[in-house]
Amino acid sequence: MALAEIVARVRAAEAAAGREAGSVTLIAVSKVQPLDRVIAVLEQGYRCFGENYVQEAAGKWPDLQARFGKVDLHMIGPLQTNKAKVAVDLFDAIHSVDRPSLAEKLARLAQERGRSPALYVQVNTGEEPQKAGVLPADLDGFVATCRGMDLPVAGLMCIPPEGEDSSPHFAMLAGMAARNGLGGLSMGMSGDFEAAIVAGATHIRVGSAIFGERAYAR
């Protein structure tokens, strides 16, 4: 477990970038992690976590929050439209709004409930055909569409192409956010979060560096 070390690195990166201490939110990504590792981080007092799968989160977090108290829970993986109803009740923020049909579903749910999680639009900065996300050329129009449905768009999210320098993608996302008057930047993971902080990230998503490598079922 390396939570304290990662927090120290985040604070050092904030200072090096001339940013205020605590201006970056560290999301501890607990997807597919053994329960004992998640509990160990909760026992250290940490209360901001990220999950990729609605079903896994729904089976885990209600009991953990009953035991440890309220947790700030972020949905950072692809969200199927048919699971949006469960997601809006479970998560405080959804980082993967990536298509009109999902935005429309979230808008209907927000109207029914009178509230909504904070929403981040996922941008496919590398224009990778296999990856979810709004293409950069379509981003301004999509944000305008979301706003037209009264959705609380808090910012943008990206996952740069694997094996590439992340910094240009972070800079691109920051520019698009500024152009659209959005303050939230969800970018940076275990291997590149310090570069993301330099580029203005407000939320970074770190999993294996905190919990250890995941053991996926075969």
VOTINU-768045 format. One record per atom (N, C-alpha, C): x, y, z. Coordinates in steps of 0.2 Angstrom, whole numbers, plus 5000, padded with zeros to 4 digits. Example, Ala and Ser with C-alpha at 12.3 -4.5 7.8 and 13.67 -1.06 7.14 Angstrom:
<rs>
506649725039 506249785039 506649845039 506449895035 506849955036 506450005039 
</rs>
This chain:
<rs>
500449945000 500050005000 500450065000 500350114995 500750174995 500350234994 499850234998 499450294998 499850355000 500150355006 500550415008 501050435003 501350395000 501950404995 501550444989 501050424987 500650454981 500450524983 500150524989 499950594991 500550644991 501050614994 501650664994 501850684988 501850634983 502050654976 501550704973 500950694974 500450744972 500550814974 500750814981 500850884984 501450914981 501950874980 502650894977 502550924970 502150894966 501950914959 501550974959 501050984964 500751044965 501251104966 501651094971 502151144973 502551164967 502851114963 503251124958 502951164952 502251154951 501851184946 501651254948 501751274955 501551334957 500851334959 500551274960 499851274962 499751264969 499151284972 498951284979 498951204981 499151194987 499151124990 498451104991 498251044988 497551024989 497151044983 497451074978 497051094972 496851034967 497250974968 497150914964 496850864968 496250834966 495950784969 496250714967 496450674971 496750604970 496150554970 495950524965 495450474965 495850404965 495750374971 496050304972 495550254968 495850224962 495450184958 495450114961 494950094963 494850024967 494549974963 494449984956 494149934952 494549864952 494249814953 494549744952 495049734958 495049774963 495549764968 495249714974 495649674977 495349634983 495049684988 494549664991 494249704996 494649725002 495149675004 495549695010 496049755008 496249765002 496649825000 496249885000 495549884998 495149944998 495049965005 494949915010 494749925017 495449955020 495949935018 496649955021 496650035019 496450055013 496550125012 495950165015 495350135016 494850165020 495050175027 495450125030 495650135037 496150185038 496450205032 496950265033 496650325033 495950325032 495550385032 495450415025 495650385020 495450405013 494750395011 494450445007 493750445006 493550464999 494050454994 493850474987 494150414983 493650384979 493750324976 493450324969 493750284964 493550274958 493350204956 492850194952 492650124949 492550134942 492650074939 492550074931 491850034930 491649994934 491049954933 490449964938 489849974935 489349994939 489149934944 489149874941 488949814945 489349804950 490049804949 490549794954 490449844960 490349914958 490349964963 489649954967 489149934964 488549924967 488549874972 488949824971 489049764975 489549774981 489849824981 490449844986 490249904990 490149954987 490150024991 489550034996 488950014995 488450025000 488649995007 488949935007 489149905013 489749945016 490249955012 490849995014 490650065017 490150095014 489950165016 489550155023 489150105023 488850095030 489350085035 489850055034 490450035039 490850095040 491050135035 491550185035 491350255034 490650265033 490450335031 490450355024 490250415023 490150435016 490850435012 490850415006 491450415002 491250454995 491750494993 491650524987 491750474981 491250454977 491350404973 491250424966 491750404962 491850424955 491750374950 491350374945 491250324939 491750354934 492250314933 492750334928 492850284922 492450234922 492450184916 491850204911 491750164905 491250174901 490550154904 490050194903 489450184906 488850174901 488650114902 488050084897 487450124899 487050144894 486450184895 485950144900 485950084899 485450044903 485650034911 486250064912 486550064919 486550134922 486350184918 486350254920 485950264927 485350234927 484950244933 485350224940 485650164940 485950144945 486550184947 486950214941 487550254942 487350314945 486850354943 486650414946 486550414953 486250354956 486150354963 486750334967 487250304964 487750274967 488350324967 488450364962 489050404961 488950474962 489550504964 489550584965 489750614959 490150584955 490350604948 490350554943 490250574937 490350524931 490750554926 491350524925 491850554921 491850524913 491350494912 491350454905 490750474901 490550534901 489950554897 490250564890 490050524885 490350514879 489950514872 489250514873 488850514867 488150544869 487850564864 487150594865 486650554868 486650494867 486050444870 486150444877 486850444880 486950444887 486750504890 486950564887 486750624889 486050634890 485650614885 484950614885 484650574891 484950514892 484750474898 484850514905 485450534905 485650574911 485250634913 485050664907 484650724908 483950704910 483650654908 482950634910 483050614917 483550574919 483650554926 483750614931 484050664929 484150724933 483550764934 483150764929 482450794929 482050764934 482050694934 481650654938 481850664945 482450664947 482750674953 482850744956 482850784952 483050854954 483750864956 484150814954 484950824955 485250774950 485950784950 486350744946 487050744948 487450684947 488150694949 488450744945 489050764947 489450804942 489650764936 489650794930 489750764924 490450784921 490850744918 491350754914 491350724907 491450764902 491450734895 492050704894 492050644891 492650604889 492850624882 493450644881 493650664875 494150614872 494050584866 494550544863 495150584860 495550604864 496050654861 496550624856 496650554856 497050524851 496650494845 495950514845 495550494840 495650414838 495650374843 495750304843 495150264841 495050234836 494450204834 494150154839 494550124843 494350074848 494150104855 494250164856 494150204862 493550244862 493250244868 492650284869 492850364869 492350404868 492550474869 492350514863 492150574865 491950624859 492550644856 492550654849 493150674845 493250744846 493850764846 494050844848 493650884843 493550874837 493150914832 492450924834 492150874838 491450874840 491350894847 491850914850 491750924858 491350984859 491551044856 491151104857 490351094856 490151064851 489451054850 489151004855 489550954857 489250914862 489150944869 489650984871 489651024877 488951064877 488951104871 488351144870 487651104871 487651044868 487051004868 486950984875 487450964879 487350944886 487051004890 487351064889 487151124893 486451134891 486251124885 485551144883 485051094886 485251034889 484850994892 484951004900 485251054902 485351074909 485751024913 486250994909 486650944913 487250984916 487450964922 487951004925 488650974923 488851004917 489550984915 490051014919 490450974922 490951004927 491651014923 491750974918 492450974915 492450914910 493150904908 493250854903 493750804906 493750744902 494150684904 494450664898 495150634899 495450594893 495850544896 495950494891 496450444893 496950444886 497550464887 497950474881 498150404878 498350394872 498550334869 499050304873 499050234874 499550204877 500250204873 500750214877 501450214873 501550284871 501150334871 501250404868 501450444874 501750504872 501850554877 501250584879 501050584885 500350604887 500350684887 500850724888 500850794889 500450834883 500550814877 500150854872 499450834872 499250784875 498550764876 498250804881 498650804887 498450844892 498350924891 498850944887 498751014884 498151024880 498050984876 497450984871 496850984875 496750944880 496150944884 496051004888 496651034891 496551094895 496351154890 496551154884 496351204880 495651204878 495351144877 494651134875 494251154881 494451134887 494051154893 494051224894 494651264893 494651334894 494151364889 494251344882 493751364877 493051364879 492851314882 492151304884 491951324891 492451354894 492251384901 492251334906 492551274906 492551224910 493151224915 493051214921 493551214926 493851144928 493551094926 493751024928 494150994923 494750964925 495150924921 495250854924 494950804922 495150734924 495550704920 496250704922 496750674917 497350654921 497650604919 498250584923 498150514927 498550464926 498550404930 499150384933 499250324935 499850304939 500550324936 500550324929 501150334926 501350404924 500850444924 500950514921 500550564925 500350554931 499950604935 500350664936 500950664937 501350724938 501350774932 501450744926 501350784920 500650814919 500150774922 499450804921 499350864926 499650854932 499650914937 499950974934 500550964931 500851024927 500351054922 500051014919 499551034913 498851064916 498751054923 498151084925 497651044928 497850974928 497350924931 497050944937 496350934938 496050944944 495850884948 495850824944 495750764946 496250714943 496550674947 496950624944 496750554946 496850504942 496550434943 497150384944 497250364950 497850324952 497550254955 497750204952 497550134955 498050094958 498450064953 498950014954 499550044959 499650104958 500250134962 500050144969 499350144971 499150144978 498950074980 498650034976 498349964979 498849904977 499249914972 499649864969 499249834963 499649794959 499349774953 498749734954 498249744949 497649704949 497749634947 497349594949 497349514947 496649504944 496649514937 496049504934 495949424933 495249414934 495049344933 495249314926 495449254925 495549224919 495049184916 
</rs>
